[in-house]
Amino acid sequence: MTANPDADTLYFGCPHWTVIDAIQPLEDEFGINVMTSLQAIAWESMRKTGVDDRIKGFGRLLSEF
């Protein structure tokens, strides 16, 4: 984060990277949002099918939106 101190989001674009367990710790440590493509796909799929559950422990996207 020292290279980009103004960054507000860390994005993992490859759905094959297994980073789901790292999302919450990274958000906690750096104080920024962490987004993965697979997380976004899962979130959108749930919302489109009427599932509005909040899931804690896997980042702000799944716990707050």
Backbone bond lengths (Angstrom), bond angles and torsions (degrees), N, CA, C in turn:
res aa  C-N    CA-C-N  psi(-1)  N-CA   C-N-CA  omega(-1)  CA-C   N-CA-C  phi
1 M - - - 1.432 - - 1.523 111.40 -
2 T 1.302 117.01 -17.43 1.466 117.87 179.21 1.521 111.80 -67.60
3 A 1.314 117.49 -26.36 1.462 120.25 179.03 1.532 111.75 -72.83
4 N 1.334 116.67 -27.16 1.472 121.95 -178.70 1.533 109.42 -136.58
5 P 1.309 117.95 73.21 1.467 120.01 -173.74 1.528 114.33 -65.47
6 D 1.323 118.61 -18.35 1.466 120.83 -179.89 1.528 113.29 -91.62
7 A 1.316 117.18 1.65 1.474 120.40 -179.24 1.524 109.87 -63.17
8 D 1.330 116.38 138.97 1.459 119.96 177.68 1.530 112.49 -115.08
9 T 1.334 116.57 -5.79 1.458 120.99 -179.69 1.520 110.09 -147.22
10 L 1.320 115.21 139.10 1.460 122.27 173.44 1.526 105.89 -108.35
11 Y 1.327 117.09 121.24 1.462 121.63 -174.43 1.520 110.91 -114.56
12 F 1.321 115.89 126.75 1.456 122.79 173.28 1.520 106.87 -105.23
13 G 1.322 117.30 104.87 1.457 121.68 -172.18 1.519 115.86 -81.63
14 C 1.295 118.09 -17.94 1.466 120.30 -176.08 1.528 110.38 -91.95
15 P 1.338 119.00 120.16 1.464 120.07 -179.42 1.523 113.26 -71.04
16 H 1.310 117.95 -6.56 1.463 120.67 -178.85 1.524 112.65 -89.81
17 W 1.323 117.16 -8.90 1.463 119.83 176.54 1.516 108.61 -79.85
18 T 1.301 116.96 127.35 1.464 120.48 -179.24 1.529 109.19 -89.43
19 V 1.313 114.84 84.82 1.471 120.38 -176.53 1.525 112.82 -116.63
20 I 1.334 118.16 8.23 1.455 120.82 -175.52 1.529 112.37 -55.21
21 D 1.327 117.25 -39.06 1.466 120.45 -179.98 1.525 112.84 -74.46
22 A 1.316 117.33 -13.45 1.466 120.70 -179.17 1.526 112.95 -94.29
23 I 1.332 117.86 -11.93 1.463 120.24 -174.58 1.520 111.77 -59.88
24 Q 1.327 117.72 -56.18 1.461 120.58 -177.36 1.528 112.52 -63.04
25 P 1.347 119.50 -45.90 1.465 118.67 177.44 1.527 113.59 -60.33
26 L 1.335 117.39 -36.83 1.465 120.08 177.88 1.523 111.25 -67.74
27 E 1.325 117.11 -41.89 1.463 119.50 177.04 1.526 110.73 -62.36
28 D 1.322 116.49 -41.99 1.467 120.48 179.73 1.522 111.70 -65.47
29 E 1.322 117.02 -43.48 1.464 120.78 -176.35 1.528 112.70 -69.96
30 F 1.326 117.13 -43.80 1.464 120.08 -173.45 1.531 113.80 -99.49
31 G 1.328 117.33 -11.87 1.453 120.59 178.82 1.514 114.08 68.37
32 I 1.328 116.70 28.51 1.464 121.97 178.48 1.527 109.19 -128.92
33 N 1.322 115.60 168.70 1.463 120.35 176.07 1.520 109.90 -75.85
34 V 1.321 115.96 146.33 1.462 121.49 173.12 1.518 106.65 -122.67
35 M 1.316 116.30 130.49 1.455 122.29 -176.34 1.523 108.94 -129.72
36 T 1.331 115.48 135.23 1.460 119.99 172.16 1.521 108.23 -120.99
37 S 1.295 116.47 152.04 1.464 119.23 -179.40 1.523 110.84 -63.99
38 L 1.321 118.47 -39.71 1.463 120.94 -179.91 1.527 111.07 -67.22
39 Q 1.320 116.93 -37.87 1.461 121.66 176.51 1.535 110.11 -61.80
40 A 1.322 117.05 -43.21 1.466 121.27 179.91 1.528 111.08 -66.13
41 I 1.323 117.10 -39.06 1.461 120.92 178.03 1.525 110.32 -64.08
42 A 1.328 116.70 -44.07 1.465 120.64 179.07 1.520 110.70 -64.10
43 W 1.336 117.75 -43.45 1.457 121.78 179.62 1.535 110.81 -60.34
44 E 1.335 116.46 -49.44 1.460 119.90 -178.75 1.528 111.41 -63.82
45 S 1.314 117.19 -39.83 1.468 120.67 178.72 1.521 110.95 -61.65
46 M 1.334 116.08 -43.67 1.461 119.31 178.80 1.523 111.04 -62.88
47 R 1.317 117.49 -46.41 1.468 120.88 -178.00 1.534 111.63 -64.55
48 K 1.315 117.08 -39.82 1.467 120.23 -179.69 1.525 112.68 -67.63
49 T 1.319 116.67 -25.43 1.467 120.01 179.34 1.524 112.02 -97.64
50 G 1.326 116.91 9.56 1.459 120.83 175.19 1.513 115.48 87.30
51 V 1.314 118.19 5.21 1.465 121.06 177.34 1.518 107.76 -84.60
52 D 1.323 116.19 116.95 1.458 121.44 -176.32 1.533 111.46 -115.08
53 D 1.320 116.82 22.34 1.460 121.57 -178.67 1.521 111.25 -65.42
54 R 1.302 116.08 148.47 1.463 122.77 173.24 1.527 107.09 -103.69
55 I 1.325 116.42 132.08 1.462 121.54 -176.22 1.518 108.07 -117.03
56 K 1.309 117.24 114.77 1.462 122.24 -178.82 1.528 110.80 -83.05
57 G 1.331 115.96 150.77 1.455 121.73 172.70 1.512 115.92 95.89
58 F 1.339 116.88 -2.23 1.457 120.09 -178.09 1.523 112.05 -128.01
59 G 1.322 116.98 29.79 1.455 121.86 175.62 1.512 114.00 98.94
60 R 1.331 114.19 166.90 1.461 121.74 -175.67 1.513 113.93 -63.53
61 L 1.333 117.86 -36.55 1.462 119.15 -177.52 1.517 110.80 -56.41
62 L 1.312 117.30 -48.18 1.459 120.45 -176.59 1.531 112.78 -80.96
63 S 1.315 118.51 -23.11 1.462 119.67 -177.56 1.520 114.46 -95.41
64 E 1.335 117.93 -21.60 1.462 119.18 -173.73 1.531 114.86 -119.97
65 F 1.297 118.67 -16.56 1.479 118.90 -173.40 1.514 112.10 -118.37
